[in-house]
């Protein structure tokens, strides 16, 4: 009997919706078709009207949620009193939704709620979870004002830049708490095992400047990725934060764990010459093959060549090219060190360049075995982390004139890293 009643109610809804839009549809079909874009706009408008009406009908079917004058409080063991009918308006994917619902208040714990809101999985926000997830997604790569304009233009979601900012901060903060929870479990030896089994795990770390809390700070970025048999990157994930290096190291380790780091013994860490990268690698990935990005090493060689042969000369370029070939195909870093050491500068400035170059190359000599690394299929360049710094950090929070407070910058970094790592990922799980 109950099933028959539901079927009848469903049929009533279908008839009401069909009757409401049948005339509008017939009118559209009678008119002579215009240009294709006019047809598209007309159909799109009709579709939006239908979707909005169906959403309203389905919510109305829930009723107002009235359960009597007094009901058990869901927060404590007290009794909540019916506080009357309250209107509510929610911004949904299909327009603004207004509905009435019964409202209850518990004097004992001072908690108020509506059974219908709970059934619809709504909190105190004025946006649906779908709108919240879309706002956070677009804000992961666009400024808040531009994100609001895009949502309005592409999905006809009419929300302000302030609302986009609020939703982005909320979702980003929840992403951050997820990582905090994983680290807390790891500290107890209870981190959930990864279900990913890579043959080799590539890792990289770097940092980029951004203006946060009234001063310039380093936003740190970690990346993990796998390569397919033909060498393509088939999995890449990022983690970005404003943490100090001592706090970032464990988070990098957790990023590697999630990517299957515990399920393979072959790890590589790529980075530039920053000491913090190698210090944290030694603590949290001691067995990883440490590799200095070749581009950064060659920057020192270029500076040395200019000091030795002069600016704008072909000799400097030829010398640098010869050292690159030596690193990739010849006798390697030891031969390059001998080349640098053999120079006898005639000026104090030249002597300083020689000293700096020797110190840098000597400090990283064990990370510059590029010929052997290439033969074994390892990377010698940190292009993915370099591009990640530009896309995840600089493009989103390091643009000209951008100034951030700490919590906002942290939240948006989480959003940006999440989206860049997996653009098919759902933000809905964090709303």
Beta strands, then each sheet from edge to edge (+ up, - down):
strand 1: 70-72
strand 2: 79-92
strand 3: 95-106
strand 4: 111-113
strand 5: 201-212
strand 6: 215-227
strand 7: 233-241
strand 8: 267-271
strand 9: 289-292
sheet 1: 1+ 2- 3+ 4-
sheet 2: 7+ 6- 5+ 8+ 9+
end
